Amino acid sequence: MLFVKYLLLSAGIGMFVIAAAILSFDTYLFIAYRRRLAYPEGSVPTPEPSVRWRIPVALVMLAWAPLLISAAIVIVPAGMGGIRVSQTRGTLAGTLYPGVHFVVPLVERVELFNTRDQLFTTGITEDSLVTGAVKGEPLHVQAKEGLTLGLAITVRYQLDPKRLDYVEANLPQPLEKEIVPPVVATTWRELVPNYTVCEVFSAKREEVRQRAAELIRKRLAVDGIVVKEVMLRDIDLPQEYAKGLESLLLKEQENDRMGVETEIHVKQVKVAEADAEAQKVQEVKQAEGQAAVRVLQAKGESDAMQYLLPLKEKQIQQSKLEAEARKESTVKNAEAAGEAKLIDSKAEMERRKLLAQAEAERIRLTASADAERMTSESAILKQNPLLINKIVAERLSDKLQIMMVPADGKFFFTNDVLRGMSGANHVSQSEDAADSESK
């Protein structure tokens, strides 16, 4: 918006400049033409130039539009507050805070006020001490005794942004010169005469400052000024009072120093006495402790001799008992080892006996099972004689093809083979039966 304002302002001024340039140029041409008419020798006749009045007048009339628009745009900077003042209605209510605002051009104007914290200072400041320049005089007030004091005071205040319209309409300007200094000075000059110089300087200094701050705050708040802090930085005492106070302070300091030294000497004497007493007590305690230690050592040696011999006897008896216990344990271990070997031999005999019985029982059961098997096989073969041929053929080779033929005597080779096989089977069965019976 600030760019738009300055752009409009530049456009209006540019139109005025262009209009003036056109009029100046046309006027120059007209004057040059008149000069040529006055001295016609050797000049070339030219038409009479005319002054262009319409274009400059139009530009001037048109230039007022951007100028009025730019005048209607008001920008309140940061830390400031604005109040609209009308030519017809006076001060208008409401504060214009930092930002862009619009007013009626040529009718209203904006008065700006600083809303930041401001300082009113009397006396020499720290900045002036650094730079060497004296800034301001101290505020002279009279104390209760009638002595004049110089006060270095700093008041930090701020204008209330909500009451700027009241400030503009009712208070003289500028406030930092017309309102704040008289109010501050009057307050201190009314308050300080109620106290003595000593009270203002040291005893009740903070009380005086707080009361002055409350009064200044109340009085300036009525005028829309917010007081944030009142500082009493320094007090300039009268020369005679300062000299007397300085001598009094020196005497008090001397008295305090002597009192402190006396107390230090007394404490040193007490410390020396306490050290001597402590040393004495320590030596007595050390002697008593050494005697007690010697008595305890002698008593301990005597008691040790009384208990040493029975202890040695008990150790000897314990050694004897341990030797007898080892002997008895050795004998018992030998007896236990013999009994263990005897038990092992008996167990081995029993084990072998049981194994023999188990082997005999196994052989008997195997023979019985073989006999039953052979009996059942012989019964099956008697019922089916052709199974013999099949069994023989299978045992001869696993690659032979088995063919069953009738046993009517026509195939003599097969009959002979079968008869031989059956005879061999009977012989083997009889031998197996004889072996089983012998077992």
C-alpha positions as MATLAB code, in Angstrom:
seq = 'MLFVKYLLLSAGIGMFVIAAAILSFDTYLFIAYRRRLAYPEGSVPTPEPSVRWRIPVALVMLAWAPLLISAAIVIVPAGMGGIRVSQTRGTLAGTLYPGVHFVVPLVERVELFNTRDQLFTTGITEDSLVTGAVKGEPLHVQAKEGLTLGLAITVRYQLDPKRLDYVEANLPQPLEKEIVPPVVATTWRELVPNYTVCEVFSAKREEVRQRAAELIRKRLAVDGIVVKEVMLRDIDLPQEYAKGLESLLLKEQENDRMGVETEIHVKQVKVAEADAEAQKVQEVKQAEGQAAVRVLQAKGESDAMQYLLPLKEKQIQQSKLEAEARKESTVKNAEAAGEAKLIDSKAEMERRKLLAQAEAERIRLTASADAERMTSESAILKQNPLLINKIVAERLSDKLQIMMVPADGKFFFTNDVLRGMSGANHVSQSEDAADSESK';
ca = [
       0.000    0.000    0.000;
       2.909    2.329    0.658;
       4.105    1.633   -2.885;
       0.639    2.503   -4.261;
       0.609    5.770   -2.292;
       3.975    6.883   -3.621;
       3.097    5.659   -7.112;
      -0.050    7.824   -7.182;
       1.868   10.769   -5.756;
       4.548   10.370   -8.419;
       1.895   10.106  -11.151;
       0.214   13.356  -10.041;
       3.496   15.253   -9.803;
       4.545   13.815  -13.192;
       1.376   15.155  -14.819;
       2.058   18.627  -13.392;
       5.625   18.462  -14.716;
       4.470   17.341  -18.188;
       1.875   20.124  -18.341;
       4.483   22.697  -17.334;
       6.922   21.321  -19.897;
       4.341   21.539  -22.706;
       3.456   25.149  -21.843;
       7.128   26.073  -21.550;
       7.944   24.527  -24.898;
       5.023   26.182  -26.697;
       5.864   29.548  -25.094;
       9.476   29.203  -26.210;
       8.353   28.497  -29.800;
       6.006   31.481  -29.770;
       8.702   33.857  -28.455;
      11.181   32.581  -31.059;
       8.616   33.184  -33.807;
       8.052   36.777  -32.581;
      11.788   37.404  -32.627;
      12.023   36.211  -36.209;
       9.230   38.580  -37.176;
      11.102   41.456  -35.570;
      14.256   40.680  -37.607;
      12.954   39.361  -41.004;
      16.256   39.683  -42.956;
      17.544   36.326  -44.095;
      14.871   34.337  -42.293;
      12.667   31.706  -43.814;
       8.940   32.417  -43.416;
       7.286   29.828  -41.092;
       3.706   29.463  -39.914;
       2.851   31.088  -36.605;
       2.983   28.525  -33.737;
       0.079   28.208  -31.338;
       0.199   27.544  -27.590;
      -1.500   24.252  -26.629;
      -3.592   25.192  -23.622;
      -6.019   22.301  -23.556;
      -3.519   19.489  -22.991;
      -1.748   21.114  -19.985;
      -5.084   22.087  -18.465;
      -6.355   18.516  -18.903;
      -3.175   17.095  -17.373;
      -3.434   19.500  -14.420;
      -7.067   18.582  -13.821;
      -6.278   14.890  -14.144;
      -3.250   15.117  -11.846;
      -5.448   16.035   -8.873;
      -7.069   12.572   -8.898;
      -3.958   10.505   -7.950;
      -2.830   13.275   -5.601;
      -6.135   13.200   -3.739;
      -6.144    9.414   -3.646;
      -2.577    9.343   -2.282;
      -3.520   12.010    0.270;
      -6.382    9.792    1.437;
      -3.943    6.962    2.245;
      -2.314    7.455    5.644;
       0.315    5.057    6.993;
       0.924    4.981   10.750;
       4.443    3.638   11.458;
       5.309    1.105   14.154;
       5.451    2.481   17.686;
       3.111    5.343   16.832;
      -0.579    6.060   17.148;
      -2.704    8.432   15.062;
      -5.744   10.642   15.659;
      -7.936   12.031   12.858;
      -8.544   15.766   13.064;
     -11.363   17.074   10.875;
     -11.541   20.659    9.620;
     -15.291   20.645   10.235;
     -15.851   18.319   13.234;
     -12.613   18.702   15.165;
     -10.885   15.721   16.805;
     -12.529   12.420   15.906;
     -12.807    9.552   18.383;
     -10.807    6.386   17.881;
      -7.102    5.645   17.615;
      -5.372    4.729   14.376;
      -2.903    1.960   15.192;
       0.199    1.115   13.087;
      -0.826    0.201    9.548;
      -2.695    1.664    6.571;
      -5.735    3.879    7.084;
      -7.973    6.005    4.824;
      -9.084    9.578    5.545;
     -11.028   12.241    3.699;
      -8.445   14.231    1.750;
      -8.250   18.020    2.286;
     -10.788   17.667    5.121;
      -9.099   15.370    7.621;
      -5.509   15.118    8.767;
      -3.774   12.648   11.060;
      -1.770   13.678   14.128;
       0.829   11.106   15.162;
       1.842   10.370   18.768;
       4.719    8.280   20.030;
       3.290    5.320   21.980;
       6.674    3.847   22.951;
       8.108    4.151   26.452;
       9.584    7.595   27.081;
      11.889    8.892   29.818;
      11.817   12.115   31.783;
      15.185   12.578   33.508;
      16.613   15.179   35.849;
      20.232   15.428   36.910;
      23.328   13.856   35.395;
      22.671   10.556   33.627;
      25.008    7.646   33.065;
      25.272    8.492   29.366;
      26.404   12.010   30.171;
      29.047   10.651   32.531;
      30.419    8.472   29.734;
      30.316   11.180   27.052;
      31.336   14.018   29.416;
      28.347   16.174   28.507;
      26.116   17.559   31.246;
      22.456   16.816   30.520;
      19.836   18.513   32.660;
      19.873   19.919   36.157;
      18.833   18.038   39.308;
      15.394   18.716   40.762;
      15.847   21.034   43.758;
      13.529   20.369   46.699;
      13.564   21.405   50.370;
      13.617   18.928   53.231;
      11.962   19.280   56.627;
      14.990   21.122   58.068;
      14.828   23.673   55.253;
      17.934   22.321   53.496;
      17.873   22.107   49.717;
      18.386   18.702   48.106;
      19.152   17.917   44.474;
      17.286   14.857   43.210;
      18.287   12.857   40.131;
      14.977   11.359   39.000;
      13.943    9.211   36.044;
      10.281    8.634   35.161;
       9.417    6.008   32.556;
       5.990    6.591   31.032;
       3.892    5.857   27.964;
       0.900    7.453   26.295;
      -2.283    5.397   26.596;
      -3.164    4.509   22.958;
      -6.868    4.359   23.795;
      -6.945    7.980   25.028;
      -5.005    9.718   22.267;
      -8.139   11.554   21.131;
      -8.454   13.089   24.633;
      -4.764   14.030   24.613;
      -5.089   15.724   21.227;
      -8.258   17.575   22.096;
      -7.497   18.770   25.657;
      -3.794   18.776   26.492;
      -1.067   21.167   25.407;
       1.592   19.822   23.112;
       4.214   18.477   23.396;
       3.393   16.484   26.518;
       7.009   15.675   27.404;
       7.597   19.390   27.987;
       4.229   20.811   28.972;
       2.680   18.146   31.228;
       5.177   15.594   32.552;
       7.925   17.889   34.022;
       5.550   20.143   36.034;
       3.619   17.204   37.479;
       6.784   15.339   38.492;
       8.451   18.391   40.019;
       5.316   19.433   41.922;
       4.861   15.953   43.371;
       8.406   15.731   44.720;
       8.314   19.269   46.104;
       5.090   18.518   47.966;
       6.306   15.191   49.336;
       9.931   15.728   50.383;
       9.248   18.516   52.956;
       7.503   15.886   55.107;
      10.840   14.083   55.693;
      14.225   15.030   57.064;
      17.392   14.928   55.009;
      18.571   11.779   56.769;
      15.257   10.042   56.111;
      15.257   11.000   52.433;
      18.894   10.035   52.004;
      18.941    6.679   53.802;
      16.304    5.735   56.393;
      13.083    6.166   54.358;
      14.417    6.548   50.854;
      12.399    3.683   49.406;
       9.235    4.854   51.160;
       9.623    8.340   49.697;
      10.166    6.900   46.224;
       7.084    4.647   46.434;
       4.823    7.485   47.637;
       6.083    9.784   44.889;
       5.512    7.071   42.284;
       1.914    6.564   43.447;
       1.136   10.289   43.347;
       2.751   10.814   39.929;
       0.943    7.759   38.550;
      -2.448    8.978   39.751;
      -1.989   12.533   38.469;
      -0.723   11.577   35.013;
      -3.292    8.772   34.595;
      -6.012   11.442   34.463;
      -4.330   12.884   31.362;
      -3.946    9.521   29.588;
      -0.310    8.977   30.554;
       0.638    5.586   32.000;
       3.575    5.784   34.443;
       5.472    2.496   34.560;
       8.350    3.307   36.893;
       9.741    6.149   38.998;
      13.436    5.903   39.891;
      15.328    7.973   42.448;
      18.841    7.557   41.122;
      20.831    9.971   43.239;
      20.503   12.646   45.941;
      22.735   15.705   45.980;
      23.157   16.833   49.619;
      24.056   20.388   50.738;
      27.782   20.933   51.139;
      27.698   21.690   54.887;
      25.444   18.731   55.596;
      27.543   16.491   53.387;
      30.726   17.473   55.225;
      29.129   16.914   58.648;
      27.644   13.630   57.520;
      30.971   12.553   56.132;
      32.777   13.331   59.428;
      30.018   11.576   61.363;
      30.276    8.569   59.136;
      34.045    8.530   59.577;
      33.667    8.603   63.352;
      31.054    5.873   63.251;
      33.313    3.823   61.023;
      36.241    4.395   63.425;
      34.068    3.418   66.370;
      32.890    0.345   64.526;
      36.456   -0.516   63.592;
      37.658   -0.231   67.190;
      34.735   -2.288   68.412;
      35.479   -4.939   65.836;
      39.155   -4.978   66.778;
      38.299   -5.261   70.486;
      35.978   -8.143   69.779;
      38.683   -9.762   67.659;
      41.228   -9.467   70.540;
      38.751  -10.866   73.048;
      37.978  -13.733   70.737;
      41.689  -14.378   70.174;
      42.257  -14.571   73.981;
      39.332  -16.939   74.318;
      40.656  -19.019   71.457;
      44.125  -19.189   73.090;
      42.602  -20.236   76.428;
      40.474  -22.833   74.702;
      43.522  -24.144   72.810;
      45.553  -24.423   76.045;
      42.709  -26.171   77.844;
      42.210  -28.496   74.915;
      45.951  -29.285   74.815;
      45.934  -30.053   78.556;
      42.901  -32.278   78.298;
      44.414  -34.017   75.296;
      47.664  -34.773   77.126;
      45.796  -36.134   80.167;
      43.613  -38.259   77.965;
      46.664  -39.579   76.120;
      48.412  -40.540   79.431;
      45.273  -42.227   80.717;
      44.878  -44.022   77.454;
      48.480  -45.305   77.448;
      48.153  -46.583   81.056;
      44.891  -48.290   80.258;
      46.466  -49.893   77.187;
      49.375  -51.272   79.260;
      47.017  -52.686   81.882;
      44.893  -54.283   79.218;
      47.974  -55.778   77.533;
      49.191  -57.319   80.835;
      45.756  -58.642   81.649;
      45.426  -60.049   78.167;
      48.784  -61.870   78.445;
      47.767  -63.360   81.824;
      44.429  -64.514   80.491;
      46.133  -65.936   77.450;
      48.503  -68.027   79.620;
      45.550  -69.354   81.623;
      43.702  -70.509   78.520;
      46.736  -71.589   76.445;
      47.598  -74.850   78.307;
      44.057  -76.295   78.299;
      43.853  -75.395   74.664;
      47.083  -77.298   73.900;
      45.786  -80.348   75.864;
      42.549  -80.254   73.941;
      44.483  -80.105   70.668;
      46.545  -83.207   71.647;
      43.419  -85.107   72.623;
      41.779  -84.103   69.397;
      44.811  -85.381   67.410;
      44.630  -88.745   69.234;
      40.944  -89.066   68.599;
      41.457  -88.249   64.940;
      44.176  -90.952   64.617;
      41.933  -93.571   66.263;
      39.067  -92.526   64.024;
      41.275  -92.900   60.936;
      42.405  -96.365   62.123;
      38.860  -97.541   62.751;
      37.743  -96.163   59.424;
      40.558  -98.050   57.650;
      39.582 -101.387   59.304;
      35.951 -100.846   58.531;
      36.756  -99.959   54.937;
      38.762 -103.224   54.541;
      35.941 -105.311   56.030;
      33.425 -103.548   53.821;
      35.602 -104.192   50.745;
      35.846 -107.993   51.597;
      32.143 -108.258   52.121;
      31.567 -106.425   48.869;
      33.813 -108.859   46.951;
      32.050 -111.852   48.533;
      28.684 -110.421   47.582;
      29.957 -109.776   44.031;
      31.145 -113.417   43.644;
      27.824 -114.759   44.901;
      25.968 -112.480   42.562;
      28.135 -113.603   39.628;
      27.385 -117.296   40.396;
      23.700 -116.632   40.609;
      23.875 -114.704   37.334;
      25.637 -117.563   35.518;
      23.185 -120.086   36.941;
      20.265 -118.035   35.763;
      21.840 -117.651   32.316;
      22.328 -121.428   32.011;
      18.748 -122.089   33.028;
      17.527 -119.499   30.546;
      19.624 -121.028   27.736;
      18.306 -124.538   28.501;
      14.760 -123.270   28.557;
      15.341 -121.515   25.232;
      16.722 -124.701   23.600;
      13.831 -126.759   24.916;
      11.264 -124.314   23.613;
      13.040 -124.095   20.230;
      13.114 -127.894   19.848;
       9.477 -128.162   20.780;
       8.561 -125.447   18.283;
      10.598 -127.159   15.514;
       8.917 -130.487   16.218;
       5.486 -128.941   16.053;
       6.439 -127.144   12.836;
       7.731 -130.326   11.207;
       4.640 -132.241   12.273;
       2.387 -129.611   10.742;
       4.468 -129.511    7.549;
       4.383 -133.307    7.182;
       0.617 -133.235    7.585;
       0.305 -130.534    4.935;
       2.600 -132.437    2.541;
       0.623 -135.613    3.003;
      -2.492 -133.740    2.061;
      -0.830 -131.940   -0.890;
       2.086 -133.967   -2.313;
       2.477 -131.601   -5.233;
       3.880 -128.877   -2.906;
       7.105 -130.843   -2.702;
       7.743 -130.371   -6.391;
       7.121 -126.653   -6.088;
       9.459 -126.275   -3.134;
      12.206 -128.232   -4.878;
      11.904 -126.168   -8.002;
      12.057 -122.901   -6.018;
      15.151 -123.993   -4.121;
      16.950 -125.080   -7.290;
      16.762 -121.641   -8.865;
      14.611 -118.516   -8.639;
      14.682 -118.236  -12.467;
      12.987 -121.581  -13.198;
       9.443 -121.605  -14.422;
       7.299 -123.970  -12.383;
       4.956 -126.334  -14.177;
       2.692 -128.704  -12.332;
       2.291 -132.234  -13.933;
       0.243 -135.241  -12.828;
       2.076 -137.948  -10.914;
       0.757 -140.969  -12.857;
       4.193 -142.428  -13.746;
       4.419 -141.278  -17.339;
       7.035 -138.608  -16.614;
       9.642 -140.886  -15.155;
      12.299 -138.223  -14.683;
      10.034 -136.057  -12.637;
       8.811 -138.979  -10.573;
      12.336 -140.095   -9.808;
      13.343 -136.633   -8.762;
      10.338 -136.210   -6.550;
      10.883 -139.616   -4.965;
      14.509 -138.767   -4.282;
      13.530 -135.422   -2.781;
      10.869 -136.990   -0.597;
      13.375 -139.600    0.655;
      15.890 -136.901    1.449;
      13.264 -134.946    3.316;
      12.363 -137.979    5.450;
      16.016 -138.595    6.238;
      16.551 -134.935    7.226;
      13.440 -134.949    9.379;
      14.554 -138.126   11.169;
      17.976 -136.607   11.835;
      16.433 -133.417   13.181;
      14.199 -135.449   15.463;
      17.175 -137.436   16.742;
      19.147 -134.241   17.419;
      16.265 -132.721   19.309;
      15.844 -135.837   21.436;
      19.555 -135.967   22.185;
      19.433 -132.362   23.325;
];
